[in-house]
Amino acid sequence: MRGHATAIHRISVHSSRYYAVTTSCDTAFIWDMVTFTKLRKLSIKQQLDIVQVFFLPRKDVLVTCFADGSIFGWDFSRTDMDCLFQLPKFSCLVDGYRCLHVSENAQYLAAGGKQNCLHIWDLDSQQLASHLELPIIISFVKQLAFVTNPAATNHDKMQLLAVLSQDGKVYFFEISNSNALLTISCDGNSVLEFASAYSGLYIAVLTSAGGSVQIFDLAALVFKRSMKVT
């Protein structure tokens, strides 16, 4: 997949598996995954770095986020890719967003960056659904993801938000009340990146210890903490 002048930092695949979008800081290309040919380059009128470009799960919608905090949704089913929505911008968002993640049902989008708060958007209404205040020790969100809470019995608490902070730890927050449920750290080594299983039961983390990977049983950690609380 050639054509990028700078390093590719994200690849997103359409739910049909026929298309993919590759993103670098200044360019995004859409590819045909059957022929591995380049279909189009996403044009950017303003000189803004691209934060992320990705497909929504099971929808013909392409989401773009730029360094100024602007987030757009585009109709991928149409050749001209009409704009479906633009999420409102916050004047207090000086440094924009640095990472985004969408829920599996494509209803909610979480966004964070160089501030100790997270915004969760309802993509159906294009309105802010929640504003999560993070602990003061978190000043920079490097990665985030929606994760199923294996201990939840209340539907409102089914989703956790996993947050990789600048301190190299992964924090898990209850979206309903911003409570920190648990923290994953790796014996003095920083977590560089994490990934969760589709079931939400396991978390794999890439650490700074020679690129080693550790796998955590999230269900066991959550239940262990619950037992301590009670």
Secondary structure, DSSP 8 states (H G I E B T S, - for coil): ----SS---EEEE-TTSSEEEEE-SS-EEEEETTTTEEEEE---SS---EEEEEE-TTSSEEEEEETTS-EEEEETTSTT--EEEE----TT-SS-EEEEEE-TTSSEEEEEESSSEEEEEETTTTEEEEEEE--TT---EEEEEEEE-TT--SGGGSEEEEEEETTS-EEEEETTT--EEEEE-BTTB-EEEEEE-TTSSEEEEEETTTT-EEEEEHHHHHHHHHHHH-
